[in-house]
Amino acid sequence: MNTKLEALARQLGLNEPESERLRLAFGHACVLRVQHLLEAPRARACLAGLGAYLEGTVDRAAFDRLVAEAARLANEHPGSASLDGCGHAAVSATYAVAKALAGRALDAADYAAYATVYAQGGAGAVAERSSFDAEFAWQVARLAALAEAPRTGG
């Protein structure tokens, strides 16, 4: 949905195997922006685990368990009965965590953007393309900055 982000991702080879760290770091950055919308403590713990993995304090086996748990949490989220859409922000934020951990950075960015817009304006706001402009611009700038950072310090 963020065409500028998709173009930058293609240019950077974001989906190539050697770009895994960049995908994870970018997904992590996107979800940090909506972490306050996460309702489940375990979803917050999965996000923290992604940060720890990026810092090198969690090994791959533990990280892989977090990937599976985040996916389960997203799929089991009870959703929201609210009519204004604000509850959908938590659902989208939880899916953003799952996608970020799975290395699906563009999906994580999309879900994080939806969470932001739902939280700010409810369900009606997501129909307005301009509601996403600020978040989309941030995403492009953040991915570009992460790609320019030294690969070892990411």
C-alpha positions as a Python dict, from the first residue, in 0.01 Angstrom:
ca = {
    (1, 'M'): (0, 0, 0),
    (2, 'N'): (295, 235, 64),
    (3, 'T'): (423, 252, -293),
    (4, 'K'): (731, 459, -208),
    (5, 'L'): (826, 208, 60),
    (6, 'E'): (772, -82, -178),
    (7, 'A'): (995, 85, -437),
    (8, 'L'): (1269, 149, -182),
    (9, 'A'): (1243, -210, -59),
    (10, 'R'): (1289, -340, -413),
    (11, 'Q'): (1585, -107, -466),
    (12, 'L'): (1747, -229, -144),
    (13, 'G'): (1674, -597, -210),
    (14, 'L'): (1491, -608, 121),
    (15, 'N'): (1343, -952, 57),
    (16, 'E'): (1678, -1109, -29),
    (17, 'P'): (1814, -1360, 224),
    (18, 'E'): (2115, -1140, 304),
    (19, 'S'): (1880, -858, 407),
    (20, 'E'): (1722, -1047, 696),
    (21, 'R'): (1872, -822, 963),
    (22, 'L'): (1749, -509, 782),
    (23, 'R'): (1399, -662, 748),
    (24, 'L'): (1391, -747, 1117),
    (25, 'A'): (1527, -408, 1224),
    (26, 'F'): (1279, -221, 1007),
    (27, 'G'): (984, -432, 1123),
    (28, 'H'): (1096, -376, 1481),
    (29, 'A'): (1114, 0, 1428),
    (30, 'C'): (764, 9, 1280),
    (31, 'V'): (612, -189, 1563),
    (32, 'L'): (785, 15, 1832),
    (33, 'R'): (571, 305, 1710),
    (34, 'V'): (251, 116, 1796),
    (35, 'Q'): (366, -89, 2094),
    (36, 'H'): (142, 115, 2324),
    (37, 'L'): (-157, -32, 2138),
    (38, 'L'): (-68, -392, 2222),
    (39, 'E'): (-311, -542, 2470),
    (40, 'A'): (-149, -879, 2534),
    (41, 'P'): (156, -885, 2761),
    (42, 'R'): (290, -1181, 2560),
    (43, 'A'): (273, -977, 2239),
    (44, 'R'): (480, -707, 2411),
    (45, 'A'): (721, -977, 2526),
    (46, 'C'): (755, -1106, 2169),
    (47, 'L'): (837, -754, 2052),
    (48, 'A'): (1096, -722, 2329),
    (49, 'G'): (1236, -1057, 2219),
    (50, 'L'): (1281, -925, 1867),
    (51, 'G'): (1476, -632, 2009),
    (52, 'A'): (1688, -870, 2215),
    (53, 'Y'): (1753, -1086, 1909),
    (54, 'L'): (1868, -781, 1715),
    (55, 'E'): (2097, -692, 2007),
    (56, 'G'): (2241, -1043, 2007),
    (57, 'T'): (2114, -1141, 2351),
    (58, 'V'): (1863, -1401, 2230),
    (59, 'D'): (1972, -1700, 2023),
    (60, 'R'): (1806, -1820, 1703),
    (61, 'A'): (1623, -2110, 1867),
    (62, 'A'): (1460, -1881, 2124),
    (63, 'F'): (1384, -1629, 1852),
    (64, 'D'): (1217, -1897, 1639),
    (65, 'R'): (994, -1985, 1936),
    (66, 'L'): (897, -1617, 1963),
    (67, 'V'): (811, -1609, 1591),
    (68, 'A'): (570, -1900, 1639),
    (69, 'E'): (421, -1749, 1955),
    (70, 'A'): (367, -1409, 1792),
    (71, 'A'): (185, -1572, 1500),
    (72, 'R'): (-35, -1767, 1740),
    (73, 'L'): (-117, -1455, 1943),
    (74, 'A'): (-211, -1259, 1632),
    (75, 'N'): (-434, -1535, 1500),
    (76, 'E'): (-605, -1578, 1837),
    (77, 'H'): (-661, -1208, 1909),
    (78, 'P'): (-1022, -1169, 2020),
    (79, 'G'): (-1066, -855, 1813),
    (80, 'S'): (-1295, -581, 1924),
    (81, 'A'): (-1663, -531, 1963),
    (82, 'S'): (-1625, -152, 1942),
    (83, 'L'): (-1800, 19, 1656),
    (84, 'D'): (-1555, 307, 1622),
    (85, 'G'): (-1263, 95, 1507),
    (86, 'C'): (-1028, 188, 1790),
    (87, 'G'): (-1019, -171, 1907),
    (88, 'H'): (-895, -271, 1565),
    (89, 'A'): (-575, -83, 1644),
    (90, 'A'): (-479, -353, 1893),
    (91, 'V'): (-553, -628, 1642),
    (92, 'S'): (-342, -457, 1375),
    (93, 'A'): (-60, -388, 1621),
    (94, 'T'): (-56, -754, 1724),
    (95, 'Y'): (-38, -864, 1362),
    (96, 'A'): (242, -612, 1308),
    (97, 'V'): (442, -785, 1582),
    (98, 'A'): (387, -1125, 1421),
    (99, 'K'): (487, -1004, 1077),
    (100, 'A'): (793, -821, 1210),
    (101, 'L'): (918, -1133, 1387),
    (102, 'A'): (849, -1342, 1077),
    (103, 'G'): (1075, -1111, 877),
    (104, 'R'): (786, -980, 670),
    (105, 'A'): (885, -617, 712),
    (106, 'L'): (651, -464, 455),
    (107, 'D'): (355, -649, 603),
    (108, 'A'): (460, -534, 950),
    (109, 'A'): (479, -177, 821),
    (110, 'D'): (130, -204, 670),
    (111, 'Y'): (-22, -341, 990),
    (112, 'A'): (157, -78, 1199),
    (113, 'A'): (26, 197, 971),
    (114, 'Y'): (-327, 61, 1003),
    (115, 'A'): (-290, 43, 1381),
    (116, 'T'): (-178, 406, 1388),
    (117, 'V'): (-466, 526, 1172),
    (118, 'Y'): (-725, 317, 1358),
    (119, 'A'): (-601, 457, 1689),
    (120, 'Q'): (-612, 815, 1567),
    (121, 'G'): (-936, 818, 1373),
    (122, 'G'): (-1126, 495, 1404),
    (123, 'A'): (-1253, 279, 1123),
    (124, 'G'): (-1360, 573, 906),
    (125, 'A'): (-1007, 710, 889),
    (126, 'V'): (-867, 404, 713),
    (127, 'A'): (-1083, 483, 411),
    (128, 'E'): (-901, 815, 370),
    (129, 'R'): (-570, 758, 191),
    (130, 'S'): (-431, 1083, 331),
    (131, 'S'): (-469, 944, 686),
    (132, 'F'): (-164, 729, 614),
    (133, 'D'): (60, 1000, 467),
    (134, 'A'): (259, 1087, 779),
    (135, 'E'): (318, 724, 876),
    (136, 'F'): (410, 624, 523),
    (137, 'A'): (662, 909, 499),
    (138, 'W'): (816, 805, 832),
    (139, 'Q'): (843, 444, 713),
    (140, 'V'): (1030, 539, 397),
    (141, 'A'): (1267, 766, 588),
    (142, 'R'): (1328, 501, 856),
    (143, 'L'): (1402, 222, 610),
    (144, 'A'): (1641, 450, 421),
    (145, 'A'): (1819, 542, 745),
    (146, 'L'): (1848, 180, 857),
    (147, 'A'): (1985, 81, 517),
    (148, 'E'): (2251, 350, 543),
    (149, 'A'): (2355, 249, 896),
    (150, 'P'): (2660, 26, 927),
    (151, 'R'): (2548, -335, 891),
    (152, 'T'): (2712, -429, 1222),
    (153, 'G'): (2540, -157, 1422),
    (154, 'G'): (2214, -158, 1226),
}
